[in-house]
Amino acid sequence: MDGVYMDLPKKFKDRMESLLGEEYRDFADSYRKPHFGGLRVNTLKLSPGEFEHLCPFSIRKIPWIYNGYYYDINEQPARHPYYHAGLYYIQEPSAMTPASLLPVNPQDMVLDLCAAPGGKSTELGARLRGEGMLVTNDISSSRAKALLKNIELFGITNALVLSESPNRLADHFPEAFDKILVDAPCSGEGMFRKSPAIMKNWEQYGVEYYSRLQKEIIVFAAKMLKPGGMMLYSTCTFSPEENEGTIAYLLSRCPDMHVIDAIPGPDEQRASGLSFIGFDNGKPEWVDGPGELRRCIRLWPHKIDGEGHFIALLKKDSKGGTVDPDIKDGAGLRDTGSAAAGKSKALLSDEAVGFLSALVPFRDIDSLVKRGRILIQNERVYLVPEGYREIKGLRTLRQGLLLGEMKKNRFEPSQALAMALKASDYPYVIDLSAERTESISYLKCETLSVDSDNPNGWQLVTTDGFPLGWGKLNNKTLKNMYLPGWRWM
């Protein structure tokens, strides 16, 4: 492992030695050790204890993440059917920390501003438990597509997936969110051990490029935070300019924003949080900043079994005041009222109504229509979050849960709908063992022969009881309806 340390840019090593002083030797030694593989359990589908009981590979607990685990990096959890059932997300252990420390509660309006590929958004969505709304965004349209897949894979039903710039979002959502997560683009110094290729990007752009970008992003984010709301800023770099420097800049521009002590999240997390011995404080002296920067958190690879990270939790004063007067309240948004609900009911085909009414969460489909929760656009049927307001003028990849499509009066349920269900939600299930090749054959979009007495028609295909997708049964032959873009390769 000496090669990773030897390849570190000399400029980086010199600067870290000047910052860390006597600690530098331990820091440098950490680059001679392997990185740590991590996965985070999807609590929308099962509890950490349930996962431990069925997990087919060796894992051990991450001390500060209640649903996080280390796995042996010689194993491949992403090549198991449970991964494709959305039971867990592969994520570097330190990178799990930001979402775990943003105190999200059901009914919150939450924004993940720089979200792709979705590691933090999937945790925020799981914590919302299908209530409130998650607006998850990435400015890159290609990365936003990967974000959408992970949101759907996790079975999150109340997300809006966007691909927009922070300034355009700020125009549309002034003081709209209870909680905001800004996992900012950064120079990536904290990931040099895990992904040495990042060093080329660091040498090309340096910290100055990202520092300017972060300052722009974080001020727009503050404009979207409700009075009394909380925002968590994080990076995976050690650079003071990108970390304490960015927070100091925000405090100078937005005097109603303050750094607060990070609060452990749900009750099951209260035993971890900041009591973990490997966490370090922010360093205001590195940027000649205010003392409240000490409330920030630094994660170091020589102090924990994980990579480098920086975290700052901020709160806006209850009176607010960061929204520019020229930003119009509610620009680009309008309520979906009773007229829209009536239109949705009229457009739903009898087959769509019949299919959805067979599902436990949708049996009272009329109620969802009357409450404006069913939206139809271009023959696509969506379940939108409670209190949803239609978005105009933004690049939108998804607005709530895509239930399916009506094709010439024929309704086809979506892959996203299958992932949002439990096996008990649908009367006709074909269960495949994760330990046999049949699950992988299904994920490869192959036609299967099945021994089932179910009637012909749509079947919910599961692996060990967890949904994978749909199939259409015809006399013990299962036509594979798994989404081709998700095919096992």
Secondary structure, DSSP 8 states (H G I E B T S, - for coil): -HHHHHTS-HHHHHHHHHHHGGGHHHHHHHTTS---EEEEE-TTT--HHHHHHH--S-EEE-TT-TTEEEE-TTS-GGGSHHHHTTSEEE--GGGGHHHHHS---TT-EEEESS-TT-HHHHHHHHHHTT-SEEEEE-S-HHHHHHHHHHHHHTT--SEEEE---HHHHHHH-TT-EEEEEEE-----GGGTTT-TTHHHHHHHHHHHHHHHHHHHHHHHHHHTEEEEEEEEEEES---TTTTHHHHHHHHHH-TTEEEE-----SGGGTTSGGG-TTEEE--GGGTT--GGGGGSEEE-TTTSSS--EEEEEEEE-TT---S-TTS-TTTTEEE--HHHHHHHHHHS-HHHHHHHHTSGGGTTHHHHHHTT-EEEETTEEEE--TT-EEE-SS-EEEESEEEEEEETTEEEE-HHHHHH--GGGSS-EEEE-TTSHHHHHHHTT--EE----S-SEEEEEEETTEEEEEEEEETTEEEE---GGG---
